[in-house]
Amino acid sequence: MALNKAEIGTAAASLDSAAPRIHAARFTIGFDGFVDEIIHAVDTRTNQREFERLHTIEKFSERVRAAAGKSANIELVPMQVKAGGNGPLMSVAVLGMGGQVTCIGLLGFPAIHPVFAPLAEKATVISVGDPGHTDALEFRDGKIMFGKLHTIKELCWSRLIQVIGADKFKALLLGSDLVACNNWTMLTEMSEIIDQITALTPPGAPVRFFFDLADPEKRSRADLEKVLGQIRTLNVKARCLLGLNLSEAEQVSKVLGLKEMPEENPASVEATAGRIAKSMGLHGVVVHAVKCAGANIGGESAGVEGPYCPNPKLSTGAGDHFNGGFVSGLMGGLSVRDALYSGVGTSGFYVRNARSPVLSDVSGFLRAWSAGTLSDA
């Protein structure tokens, strides 16, 4: 699919016009929380201050493979310590777009961890435990994330109700325009949380639900089948959206018994979103890849190219920023196509600048992309 510059420019204008509606939208986003340590692996070191990093996962894997039966010493250089977790990162993205956010998760207890202080200044934060820790090895072609999940066990339904209270949680749930349930893979007690949310949601509730499974590869097929069934059940009561990256879309397609697997092009991810939505009977599915994105929401379908960046400054959190930009666009009344551009624009800005954009950054980024004046990191 050729890049449609006029289409991108139209999306930028639509996003600017949607700002008041996004500002009025209420989001409740949960339920994880991590301290992310961004790390580069050293290939060669010149002196105390200068080194050449291992730029690709392939090069890193070759270094590790060569150590089999021997040993190796790979130097890791911490570059940044920042707030992490699918919920907090999506919250930051939505806040930047102007949405009203309540973030529930593992953000430090009883005191908020310092890395989440900027989030707490702009959003309502409700922390139910201490965050996990992620060592994120970043490369030009992706990232390898080593998660330390010792605190994740604290996140369960009883803990949520103990800290928040049943009445307040229900009020938050039903008073939101969109509720995002992130990181099902690592939050092993999420199954009960989804069941309880379903029980609290009346038929025809206007709230939308967004689910990010967060790489279910390490969970069993039976577990994945179960959570997809739970999302189907909730969708009977309220409109549910399932957000997937390319790998997750392939895993879900296999569990659903779909024969066609997604490929990294706009037409394929759009078609994949439609097949999954139809198979599950869901209101909507969105699939994002490194170079494109596609969605089928309420029967409206679109696929778009993405502003691929070959040398990202930061990639950890790019998917969460896509999700935040996409749902902000949807809640602002954008078409599915324009919401996709809002998503790829948000993540495209983020990976090039290593910071979360505000709405004007995203629309300006889209205009620069349309004009062919983007500069890669």
C-alpha atoms as a printed R data frame, in Angstrom:
    type eleno elety resid chain resno       x       y      z
1   ATOM     1    CA   MET     A     1   0.000   0.000  0.000
2   ATOM     2    CA   ALA     A     2   1.470   3.360 -1.041
3   ATOM     3    CA   LEU     A     3   1.722   6.060  1.587
4   ATOM     4    CA   ASN     A     4  -1.327   8.303  1.335
5   ATOM     5    CA   LYS     A     5   0.016  11.717  2.346
6   ATOM     6    CA   ALA     A     6  -3.322  13.494  1.923
7   ATOM     7    CA   GLU     A     7  -4.973  10.923  4.173
8   ATOM     8    CA   ILE     A     8  -2.361  11.501  6.890
9   ATOM     9    CA   GLY     A     9  -2.837  15.258  6.674
10  ATOM    10    CA   THR     A    10  -6.609  14.823  7.024
11  ATOM    11    CA   ALA     A    11  -6.050  12.655 10.120
12  ATOM    12    CA   ALA     A    12  -3.905  15.411 11.671
13  ATOM    13    CA   ALA     A    13  -6.662  17.982 11.168
14  ATOM    14    CA   SER     A    14  -9.293  15.576 12.524
15  ATOM    15    CA   LEU     A    15  -7.192  14.930 15.612
16  ATOM    16    CA   ASP     A    16  -6.860  18.641 16.361
17  ATOM    17    CA   SER     A    17 -10.626  19.050 15.997
18  ATOM    18    CA   ALA     A    18 -11.232  16.117 18.353
19  ATOM    19    CA   ALA     A    19  -9.256  17.663 21.231
20  ATOM    20    CA   PRO     A    20 -12.308  18.920 23.222
21  ATOM    21    CA   ARG     A    21 -13.992  15.505 23.015
22  ATOM    22    CA   ILE     A    22 -10.820  13.698 24.101
23  ATOM    23    CA   HIS     A    23 -10.442  16.126 27.019
24  ATOM    24    CA   ALA     A    24 -13.956  15.213 28.166
25  ATOM    25    CA   ALA     A    25 -13.364  11.456 28.015
26  ATOM    26    CA   ARG     A    26 -12.826   9.504 31.254
27  ATOM    27    CA   PHE     A    27 -10.430   6.557 31.273
28  ATOM    28    CA   THR     A    28  -9.744   4.004 33.994
29  ATOM    29    CA   ILE     A    29  -6.544   2.108 33.190
30  ATOM    30    CA   GLY     A    30  -4.937  -0.812 35.045
31  ATOM    31    CA   PHE     A    31  -3.659  -2.921 36.571
32  ATOM    32    CA   ASP     A    32   0.114  -3.499 36.561
33  ATOM    33    CA   GLY     A    33   3.173  -1.387 37.320
34  ATOM    34    CA   PHE     A    34   6.901  -1.806 36.756
35  ATOM    35    CA   VAL     A    35  10.098   0.124 37.222
36  ATOM    36    CA   ASP     A    36  11.762  -0.136 33.804
37  ATOM    37    CA   GLU     A    37  15.546  -0.048 33.557
38  ATOM    38    CA   ILE     A    38  16.519   0.656 29.935
39  ATOM    39    CA   ILE     A    39  19.798  -1.099 29.131
40  ATOM    40    CA   HIS     A    40  22.288  -1.293 26.261
41  ATOM    41    CA   ALA     A    41  24.543  -4.324 25.818
42  ATOM    42    CA   VAL     A    42  28.179  -3.548 25.020
43  ATOM    43    CA   ASP     A    43  29.836  -4.940 21.892
44  ATOM    44    CA   THR     A    44  33.213  -3.209 22.193
45  ATOM    45    CA   ARG     A    45  34.420  -0.631 24.697
46  ATOM    46    CA   THR     A    46  36.819   2.119 23.645
47  ATOM    47    CA   ASN     A    47  37.463   3.794 26.994
48  ATOM    48    CA   GLN     A    48  35.790   4.560 30.302
49  ATOM    49    CA   ARG     A    49  33.045   6.617 28.663
50  ATOM    50    CA   GLU     A    50  32.738   5.342 25.097
51  ATOM    51    CA   PHE     A    51  31.514   2.014 23.768
52  ATOM    52    CA   GLU     A    52  29.858   0.469 20.722
53  ATOM    53    CA   ARG     A    53  26.617  -1.259 21.593
54  ATOM    54    CA   LEU     A    54  25.257  -4.524 20.249
55  ATOM    55    CA   HIS     A    55  22.767  -3.009 17.824
56  ATOM    56    CA   THR     A    56  20.602  -6.029 16.992
57  ATOM    57    CA   ILE     A    57  19.009  -8.941 18.786
58  ATOM    58    CA   GLU     A    58  20.676 -11.225 16.262
59  ATOM    59    CA   LYS     A    59  24.141  -9.974 17.262
60  ATOM    60    CA   PHE     A    60  23.259 -10.328 20.943
61  ATOM    61    CA   SER     A    61  21.995 -13.874 20.404
62  ATOM    62    CA   GLU     A    62  25.190 -14.770 18.516
63  ATOM    63    CA   ARG     A    63  27.238 -13.561 21.492
64  ATOM    64    CA   VAL     A    64  25.142 -15.643 23.879
65  ATOM    65    CA   ARG     A    65  25.169 -18.704 21.599
66  ATOM    66    CA   ALA     A    66  28.947 -18.599 21.346
67  ATOM    67    CA   ALA     A    67  29.159 -18.934 25.135
68  ATOM    68    CA   ALA     A    68  27.396 -22.326 25.189
69  ATOM    69    CA   GLY     A    69  29.655 -24.852 26.919
70  ATOM    70    CA   LYS     A    70  32.027 -22.033 27.851
71  ATOM    71    CA   SER     A    71  31.176 -18.742 29.527
72  ATOM    72    CA   ALA     A    72  30.754 -15.098 28.656
73  ATOM    73    CA   ASN     A    73  30.862 -11.685 30.259
74  ATOM    74    CA   ILE     A    74  28.463  -9.261 28.549
75  ATOM    75    CA   GLU     A    75  28.581  -5.742 29.898
76  ATOM    76    CA   LEU     A    76  25.201  -4.074 30.413
77  ATOM    77    CA   VAL     A    77  24.967  -0.293 30.640
78  ATOM    78    CA   PRO     A    78  21.876   1.218 32.326
79  ATOM    79    CA   MET     A    79  20.725   4.162 30.225
80  ATOM    80    CA   GLN     A    80  17.540   5.218 31.997
81  ATOM    81    CA   VAL     A    81  15.222   4.246 34.852
82  ATOM    82    CA   LYS     A    82  11.597   5.088 34.167
83  ATOM    83    CA   ALA     A    83   8.000   4.247 34.930
84  ATOM    84    CA   GLY     A    84   6.872   1.061 33.226
85  ATOM    85    CA   GLY     A    85   4.056  -1.403 32.926
86  ATOM    86    CA   ASN     A    86   1.372  -1.500 30.263
87  ATOM    87    CA   GLY     A    87  -1.148   0.333 32.432
88  ATOM    88    CA   PRO     A    88   1.059   3.254 33.536
89  ATOM    89    CA   LEU     A    89   2.566   3.725 30.056
90  ATOM    90    CA   MET     A    90  -0.846   3.684 28.389
91  ATOM    91    CA   SER     A    91  -2.020   6.149 31.067
92  ATOM    92    CA   VAL     A    92   0.823   8.533 30.249
93  ATOM    93    CA   ALA     A    93  -0.036   8.343 26.552
94  ATOM    94    CA   VAL     A    94  -3.737   9.064 27.154
95  ATOM    95    CA   LEU     A    95  -2.877  11.931 29.510
96  ATOM    96    CA   GLY     A    96  -0.700  13.449 26.811
97  ATOM    97    CA   MET     A    97  -3.636  13.328 24.416
98  ATOM    98    CA   GLY     A    98  -5.702  15.162 27.015
99  ATOM    99    CA   GLY     A    99  -7.896  12.416 28.490
100 ATOM   100    CA   GLN     A   100  -8.960  12.261 32.131
101 ATOM   101    CA   VAL     A   101  -7.180   9.242 33.642
102 ATOM   102    CA   THR     A   102  -7.504   7.128 36.752
103 ATOM   103    CA   CYS     A   103  -4.602   4.670 36.855
104 ATOM   104    CA   ILE     A   104  -4.974   1.650 39.136
105 ATOM   105    CA   GLY     A   105  -1.999  -0.616 39.646
106 ATOM   106    CA   LEU     A   106   1.213  -1.560 41.395
107 ATOM   107    CA   LEU     A   107   2.743   1.873 41.783
108 ATOM   108    CA   GLY     A   108   4.246   1.643 45.269
109 ATOM   109    CA   PHE     A   109   2.610   0.972 48.622
110 ATOM   110    CA   PRO     A   110   1.916   2.672 50.943
111 ATOM   111    CA   ALA     A   111   3.842   5.493 49.238
112 ATOM   112    CA   ILE     A   112   3.954   5.999 45.462
113 ATOM   113    CA   HIS     A   113   7.328   4.986 43.981
114 ATOM   114    CA   PRO     A   114   9.279   8.072 42.782
115 ATOM   115    CA   VAL     A   115   9.245   6.973 39.105
116 ATOM   116    CA   PHE     A   116   5.439   7.291 39.120
117 ATOM   117    CA   ALA     A   117   5.429  10.777 40.689
118 ATOM   118    CA   PRO     A   118   5.012  12.570 37.315
119 ATOM   119    CA   LEU     A   119   2.032  10.313 36.531
120 ATOM   120    CA   ALA     A   120   0.512  11.050 39.945
121 ATOM   121    CA   GLU     A   121   0.777  14.797 39.287
122 ATOM   122    CA   LYS     A   122  -1.509  14.569 36.243
123 ATOM   123    CA   ALA     A   123  -3.725  11.536 36.868
124 ATOM   124    CA   THR     A   124  -5.688  10.094 39.735
125 ATOM   125    CA   VAL     A   125  -3.543   7.154 40.833
126 ATOM   126    CA   ILE     A   126  -4.657   4.299 43.049
127 ATOM   127    CA   SER     A   127  -1.840   1.975 44.036
128 ATOM   128    CA   VAL     A   128  -2.533  -1.450 45.489
129 ATOM   129    CA   GLY     A   129   1.045  -2.718 45.848
130 ATOM   130    CA   ASP     A   130   4.694  -2.366 44.914
131 ATOM   131    CA   PRO     A   131   5.836  -2.442 41.281
132 ATOM   132    CA   GLY     A   132   7.738  -5.210 39.564
133 ATOM   133    CA   HIS     A   133  11.075  -4.550 37.880
134 ATOM   134    CA   THR     A   134  11.978  -4.908 34.206
135 ATOM   135    CA   ASP     A   135  15.459  -4.988 32.724
136 ATOM   136    CA   ALA     A   136  14.748  -3.915 29.151
137 ATOM   137    CA   LEU     A   137  17.622  -4.637 26.763
138 ATOM   138    CA   GLU     A   138  16.993  -2.346 23.803
139 ATOM   139    CA   PHE     A   139  18.216  -2.945 20.264
140 ATOM   140    CA   ARG     A   140  17.503  -1.256 16.954
141 ATOM   141    CA   ASP     A   141  15.334  -4.173 15.833
142 ATOM   142    CA   GLY     A   142  13.416  -4.767 19.059
143 ATOM   143    CA   LYS     A   143  13.848  -5.372 22.744
144 ATOM   144    CA   ILE     A   144  14.307  -8.225 25.212
145 ATOM   145    CA   MET     A   145  12.557  -7.660 28.515
146 ATOM   146    CA   PHE     A   146  13.585  -9.530 31.649
147 ATOM   147    CA   GLY     A   147  10.773  -9.197 34.165
148 ATOM   148    CA   LYS     A   148  11.059  -9.616 37.928
149 ATOM   149    CA   LEU     A   149   7.521 -10.347 39.049
150 ATOM   150    CA   HIS     A   150   7.852 -10.954 42.781
151 ATOM   151    CA   THR     A   151   5.273  -8.270 43.628
152 ATOM   152    CA   ILE     A   152   2.750  -9.170 40.923
153 ATOM   153    CA   LYS     A   153   1.073 -11.738 43.175
154 ATOM   154    CA   GLU     A   154  -0.305  -8.839 45.215
155 ATOM   155    CA   LEU     A   155  -2.639  -7.873 42.379
156 ATOM   156    CA   CYS     A   156  -5.876  -9.810 42.782
157 ATOM   157    CA   TRP     A   157  -9.567  -9.022 43.155
158 ATOM   158    CA   SER     A   158  -9.547  -9.117 46.957
159 ATOM   159    CA   ARG     A   159  -6.577  -6.730 47.063
160 ATOM   160    CA   LEU     A   160  -8.318  -4.276 44.725
161 ATOM   161    CA   ILE     A   161 -11.441  -4.257 46.875
162 ATOM   162    CA   GLN     A   162  -9.457  -4.095 50.109
163 ATOM   163    CA   VAL     A   163  -7.667  -0.924 48.996
164 ATOM   164    CA   ILE     A   164 -10.291   0.755 46.816
165 ATOM   165    CA   GLY     A   165 -13.594  -0.506 48.232
166 ATOM   166    CA   ALA     A   166 -16.330  -2.289 46.295
167 ATOM   167    CA   ASP     A   167 -18.605   0.735 45.879
168 ATOM   168    CA   LYS     A   168 -15.816   3.037 44.712
169 ATOM   169    CA   PHE     A   169 -14.518   0.440 42.244
170 ATOM   170    CA   LYS     A   170 -17.987  -0.009 40.753
171 ATOM   171    CA   ALA     A   171 -18.426   3.763 40.512
172 ATOM   172    CA   LEU     A   172 -15.081   4.070 38.721
173 ATOM   173    CA   LEU     A   173 -16.005   1.252 36.374
174 ATOM   174    CA   LEU     A   174 -19.414   2.550 35.373
175 ATOM   175    CA   GLY     A   175 -18.376   6.206 35.445
176 ATOM   176    CA   SER     A   176 -15.687   5.692 32.814
177 ATOM   177    CA   ASP     A   177 -15.983   6.032 29.078
178 ATOM   178    CA   LEU     A   178 -13.264   3.410 28.617
179 ATOM   179    CA   VAL     A   179 -11.735   0.862 31.015
180 ATOM   180    CA   ALA     A   180  -8.418  -0.693 29.958
181 ATOM   181    CA   CYS     A   181  -7.367  -4.062 31.396
182 ATOM   182    CA   ASN     A   182  -3.683  -4.557 30.598
183 ATOM   183    CA   ASN     A   183  -1.070  -7.288 31.033
184 ATOM   184    CA   TRP     A   184  -3.269 -10.353 31.489
185 ATOM   185    CA   THR     A   185  -0.206 -12.531 30.813
186 ATOM   186    CA   MET     A   186   1.731 -11.453 33.904
187 ATOM   187    CA   LEU     A   187  -1.244 -10.745 36.151
188 ATOM   188    CA   THR     A   188  -2.138 -14.352 36.839
189 ATOM   189    CA   GLU     A   189  -5.187 -13.409 38.948
190 ATOM   190    CA   MET     A   190  -6.721 -11.308 36.172
191 ATOM   191    CA   SER     A   191  -9.215 -14.070 35.392
192 ATOM   192    CA   GLU     A   192 -11.161 -13.408 38.595
193 ATOM   193    CA   ILE     A   193 -10.918  -9.652 38.070
194 ATOM   194    CA   ILE     A   194 -12.522  -9.969 34.614
195 ATOM   195    CA   ASP     A   195 -15.293 -12.177 36.033
196 ATOM   196    CA   GLN     A   196 -16.018  -9.646 38.778
197 ATOM   197    CA   ILE     A   197 -15.994  -6.746 36.316
198 ATOM   198    CA   THR     A   198 -18.448  -8.664 34.141
199 ATOM   199    CA   ALA     A   199 -20.725  -9.256 37.145
200 ATOM   200    CA   LEU     A   200 -20.679  -5.526 38.000
201 ATOM   201    CA   THR     A   201 -21.434  -4.393 34.430
202 ATOM   202    CA   PRO     A   202 -25.140  -4.073 33.594
203 ATOM   203    CA   PRO     A   203 -26.370  -5.048 30.106
204 ATOM   204    CA   GLY     A   204 -26.080  -2.152 27.680
205 ATOM   205    CA   ALA     A   205 -23.538  -0.256 29.786
206 ATOM   206    CA   PRO     A   206 -22.109   2.667 27.778
207 ATOM   207    CA   VAL     A   207 -18.555   2.021 29.006
208 ATOM   208    CA   ARG     A   208 -16.123   0.422 26.556
209 ATOM   209    CA   PHE     A   209 -13.526  -2.119 27.653
210 ATOM   210    CA   PHE     A   210 -10.058  -2.434 26.130
211 ATOM   211    CA   PHE     A   211  -7.894  -5.531 26.645
212 ATOM   212    CA   ASP     A   212  -4.152  -5.838 26.072
213 ATOM   213    CA   LEU     A   213  -3.067  -9.430 26.718
214 ATOM   214    CA   ALA     A   214   0.657  -8.507 26.637
215 ATOM   215    CA   ASP     A   215   2.397 -11.426 24.902
216 ATOM   216    CA   PRO     A   216   0.488 -14.550 26.028
217 ATOM   217    CA   GLU     A   217   3.122 -16.929 24.627
218 ATOM   218    CA   LYS     A   218   4.195 -18.097 28.088
219 ATOM   219    CA   ARG     A   219   0.612 -18.861 29.138
220 ATOM   220    CA   SER     A   220  -1.035 -22.153 28.211
221 ATOM   221    CA   ARG     A   221  -3.406 -22.547 25.277
222 ATOM   222    CA   ALA     A   222  -6.170 -23.379 27.773
223 ATOM   223    CA   ASP     A   223  -5.520 -20.128 29.658
224 ATOM   224    CA   LEU     A   224  -5.664 -18.109 26.435
225 ATOM   225    CA   GLU     A   225  -8.872 -19.835 25.343
226 ATOM   226    CA   LYS     A   226 -10.383 -19.033 28.733
227 ATOM   227    CA   VAL     A   227  -9.589 -15.322 28.696
228 ATOM   228    CA   LEU     A   228 -10.856 -14.960 25.117
229 ATOM   229    CA   GLY     A   229 -14.082 -16.585 26.292
230 ATOM   230    CA   GLN     A   230 -14.295 -14.157 29.215
231 ATOM   231    CA   ILE     A   231 -13.891 -11.186 26.877
232 ATOM   232    CA   ARG     A   232 -16.641 -12.628 24.658
233 ATOM   233    CA   THR     A   233 -18.933 -12.881 27.695
234 ATOM   234    CA   LEU     A   234 -18.288  -9.288 28.768
235 ATOM   235    CA   ASN     A   235 -18.876  -8.125 25.199
236 ATOM   236    CA   VAL     A   236 -22.497  -9.288 25.508
237 ATOM   237    CA   LYS     A   237 -22.962  -6.563 28.126
238 ATOM   238    CA   ALA     A   238 -20.667  -3.803 26.852
239 ATOM   239    CA   ARG     A   239 -18.524  -3.079 23.814
240 ATOM   240    CA   CYS     A   240 -15.109  -4.751 24.111
241 ATOM   241    CA   LEU     A   241 -11.952  -3.970 22.153
242 ATOM   242    CA   LEU     A   242  -8.999  -6.349 21.919
243 ATOM   243    CA   GLY     A   243  -5.593  -4.821 21.173
244 ATOM   244    CA   LEU     A   244  -2.900  -7.075 19.712
245 ATOM   245    CA   ASN     A   245   0.584  -6.764 18.304
246 ATOM   246    CA   LEU     A   246   1.548  -8.943 15.336
247 ATOM   247    CA   SER     A   247   2.802 -11.856 17.441
248 ATOM   248    CA   GLU     A   248  -0.250 -11.763 19.694
249 ATOM   249    CA   ALA     A   249  -2.558 -11.647 16.675
250 ATOM   250    CA   GLU     A   250  -0.916 -14.819 15.361
251 ATOM   251    CA   GLN     A   251  -1.257 -16.584 18.725
252 ATOM   252    CA   VAL     A   252  -4.918 -15.612 19.045
253 ATOM   253    CA   SER     A   253  -5.620 -16.622 15.446
254 ATOM   254    CA   LYS     A   254  -4.194 -20.085 16.101
255 ATOM   255    CA   VAL     A   255  -6.258 -20.566 19.276
256 ATOM   256    CA   LEU     A   256  -9.400 -19.506 17.392
257 ATOM   257    CA   GLY     A   257  -8.638 -22.021 14.660
258 ATOM   258    CA   LEU     A   258  -8.191 -19.379 11.970
259 ATOM   259    CA   LYS     A   259  -6.142 -20.584  9.018
260 ATOM   260    CA   GLU     A   260  -4.792 -17.272  7.737
261 ATOM   261    CA   MET     A   261  -1.970 -15.725  9.767
262 ATOM   262    CA   PRO     A   262  -1.176 -11.997  9.818
263 ATOM   263    CA   GLU     A   263   1.618 -10.519  7.734
264 ATOM   264    CA   GLU     A   264   3.246  -7.141  8.247
265 ATOM   265    CA   ASN     A   265   1.314  -5.019  5.800
266 ATOM   266    CA   PRO     A   266  -1.797  -2.833  6.209
267 ATOM   267    CA   ALA     A   267  -4.172  -5.063  4.258
268 ATOM   268    CA   SER     A   268  -3.171  -8.181  6.186
269 ATOM   269    CA   VAL     A   269  -3.434  -6.690  9.688
270 ATOM   270    CA   GLU     A   270  -6.767  -5.092  8.763
271 ATOM   271    CA   ALA     A   271  -8.074  -8.441  7.529
272 ATOM   272    CA   THR     A   272  -6.710 -10.205 10.623
273 ATOM   273    CA   ALA     A   273  -8.520  -7.754 12.909
274 ATOM   274    CA   GLY     A   274 -11.741  -8.446 11.022
275 ATOM   275    CA   ARG     A   275 -11.354 -12.232 11.198
276 ATOM   276    CA   ILE     A   276 -10.664 -12.203 14.933
277 ATOM   277    CA   ALA     A   277 -13.519  -9.782 15.650
278 ATOM   278    CA   LYS     A   278 -15.925 -11.949 13.646
279 ATOM   279    CA   SER     A   279 -14.736 -15.211 15.192
280 ATOM   280    CA   MET     A   280 -15.044 -13.853 18.731
281 ATOM   281    CA   GLY     A   281 -18.158 -11.777 18.121
282 ATOM   282    CA   LEU     A   282 -16.338  -8.733 19.499
283 ATOM   283    CA   HIS     A   283 -17.164  -5.077 19.003
284 ATOM   284    CA   GLY     A   284 -13.609  -4.413 17.871
285 ATOM   285    CA   VAL     A   285 -10.048  -5.638 17.337
286 ATOM   286    CA   VAL     A   286  -6.960  -3.552 16.566
287 ATOM   287    CA   VAL     A   287  -3.653  -5.038 15.412
288 ATOM   288    CA   HIS     A   288  -0.444  -3.010 15.396
289 ATOM   289    CA   ALA     A   289   2.890  -4.037 13.917
290 ATOM   290    CA   VAL     A   290   6.201  -2.184 13.657
291 ATOM   291    CA   LYS     A   291   5.431  -0.832 10.180
292 ATOM   292    CA   CYS     A   292   1.616  -0.759 10.011
293 ATOM   293    CA   ALA     A   293  -1.667  -1.101 11.865
294 ATOM   294    CA   GLY     A   294  -5.199  -2.250 11.141
295 ATOM   295    CA   ALA     A   295  -8.529  -2.440 12.930
296 ATOM   296    CA   ASN     A   296 -12.134  -3.496 12.669
297 ATOM   297    CA   ILE     A   297 -14.342  -1.577 15.107
298 ATOM   298    CA   GLY     A   298 -18.101  -1.940 14.999
299 ATOM   299    CA   GLY     A   299 -17.823  -3.205 11.435
300 ATOM   300    CA   GLU     A   300 -15.772  -0.189 10.299
301 ATOM   301    CA   SER     A   301 -12.443  -1.408  8.951
302 ATOM   302    CA   ALA     A   302  -9.141   0.241  7.995
303 ATOM   303    CA   GLY     A   303  -5.434  -0.431  7.587
304 ATOM   304    CA   VAL     A   304  -2.626   2.134  7.512
305 ATOM   305    CA   GLU     A   305   1.110   2.346  7.002
306 ATOM   306    CA   GLY     A   306   3.164   3.379 10.033
307 ATOM   307    CA   PRO     A   307   6.042   5.877 10.291
308 ATOM   308    CA   TYR     A   308   8.743   3.222 10.623
309 ATOM   309    CA   CYS     A   309  11.844   4.345 12.517
310 ATOM   310    CA   PRO     A   310  14.958   2.224 11.842
311 ATOM   311    CA   ASN     A   311  16.935   3.692 14.756
312 ATOM   312    CA   PRO     A   312  14.560   4.316 17.679
313 ATOM   313    CA   LYS     A   313  15.798   6.187 20.723
314 ATOM   314    CA   LEU     A   314  13.392   4.176 22.899
315 ATOM   315    CA   SER     A   315  11.138   1.265 21.981
316 ATOM   316    CA   THR     A   316   9.965  -0.021 25.373
317 ATOM   317    CA   GLY     A   317   6.417   1.314 25.682
318 ATOM   318    CA   ALA     A   318   5.856   1.919 21.968
319 ATOM   319    CA   GLY     A   319   2.897  -0.485 21.865
320 ATOM   320    CA   ASP     A   320   1.328   1.098 24.947
321 ATOM   321    CA   HIS     A   321   1.650   4.511 23.312
322 ATOM   322    CA   PHE     A   322   0.003   3.183 20.165
323 ATOM   323    CA   ASN     A   323  -2.862   1.880 22.320
324 ATOM   324    CA   GLY     A   324  -3.173   5.182 24.174
325 ATOM   325    CA   GLY     A   325  -3.177   7.224 20.980
326 ATOM   326    CA   PHE     A   326  -5.619   4.876 19.275
327 ATOM   327    CA   VAL     A   327  -8.242   4.724 22.048
328 ATOM   328    CA   SER     A   328  -7.944   8.487 22.607
329 ATOM   329    CA   GLY     A   329  -8.766   8.996 18.949
330 ATOM   330    CA   LEU     A   330 -11.698   6.608 19.128
331 ATOM   331    CA   MET     A   331 -13.104   8.269 22.244
332 ATOM   332    CA   GLY     A   332 -12.657  11.612 20.515
333 ATOM   333    CA   GLY     A   333 -15.000  10.448 17.763
334 ATOM   334    CA   LEU     A   334 -12.415   9.871 15.042
335 ATOM   335    CA   SER     A   335 -13.003   7.385 12.259
336 ATOM   336    CA   VAL     A   336 -11.210   4.067 12.634
337 ATOM   337    CA   ARG     A   337  -8.676   5.139  9.989
338 ATOM   338    CA   ASP     A   338  -7.924   8.446 11.697
339 ATOM   339    CA   ALA     A   339  -7.727   6.726 15.104
340 ATOM   340    CA   LEU     A   340  -5.129   4.356 13.644
341 ATOM   341    CA   TYR     A   341  -3.107   7.346 12.471
342 ATOM   342    CA   SER     A   342  -3.466   8.817 15.965
343 ATOM   343    CA   GLY     A   343  -2.038   5.548 17.312
344 ATOM   344    CA   VAL     A   344   0.898   5.236 14.911
345 ATOM   345    CA   GLY     A   345   1.594   8.963 15.264
346 ATOM   346    CA   THR     A   346   1.742   8.704 19.058
347 ATOM   347    CA   SER     A   347   4.091   5.718 19.001
348 ATOM   348    CA   GLY     A   348   6.116   7.162 16.101
349 ATOM   349    CA   PHE     A   349   6.786  10.357 18.027
350 ATOM   350    CA   TYR     A   350   7.586   8.396 21.191
351 ATOM   351    CA   VAL     A   351  10.257   6.123 19.691
352 ATOM   352    CA   ARG     A   352  11.998   9.049 17.961
353 ATOM   353    CA   ASN     A   353  11.989  11.422 20.939
354 ATOM   354    CA   ALA     A   354  12.061   9.034 23.929
355 ATOM   355    CA   ARG     A   355   9.204  10.931 25.556
356 ATOM   356    CA   SER     A   356   5.441  10.888 25.524
357 ATOM   357    CA   PRO     A   357   3.822  13.418 23.196
358 ATOM   358    CA   VAL     A   358   0.937  15.790 23.785
359 ATOM   359    CA   LEU     A   359  -1.845  15.989 21.215
360 ATOM   360    CA   SER     A   360  -0.276  18.884 19.317
361 ATOM   361    CA   ASP     A   361   2.971  16.894 19.079
362 ATOM   362    CA   VAL     A   362   1.072  14.020 17.470
363 ATOM   363    CA   SER     A   363  -0.824  16.152 14.960
364 ATOM   364    CA   GLY     A   364   2.385  18.038 14.157
365 ATOM   365    CA   PHE     A   365   4.211  14.730 13.707
366 ATOM   366    CA   LEU     A   366   1.507  13.544 11.303
367 ATOM   367    CA   ARG     A   367   1.802  16.762  9.297
368 ATOM   368    CA   ALA     A   368   5.582  16.386  9.096
369 ATOM   369    CA   TRP     A   369   5.151  12.772  7.999
370 ATOM   370    CA   SER     A   370   2.643  13.846  5.367
371 ATOM   371    CA   ALA     A   371   5.048  16.517  4.136
372 ATOM   372    CA   GLY     A   372   7.971  14.088  4.042
373 ATOM   373    CA   THR     A   373  10.013  16.042  6.586
374 ATOM   374    CA   LEU     A   374  10.357  13.451  9.362
375 ATOM   375    CA   SER     A   375  13.899  12.887 10.588
376 ATOM   376    CA   ASP     A   376  14.702   9.506 12.145
377 ATOM   377    CA   ALA     A   377  16.510   9.161 15.444
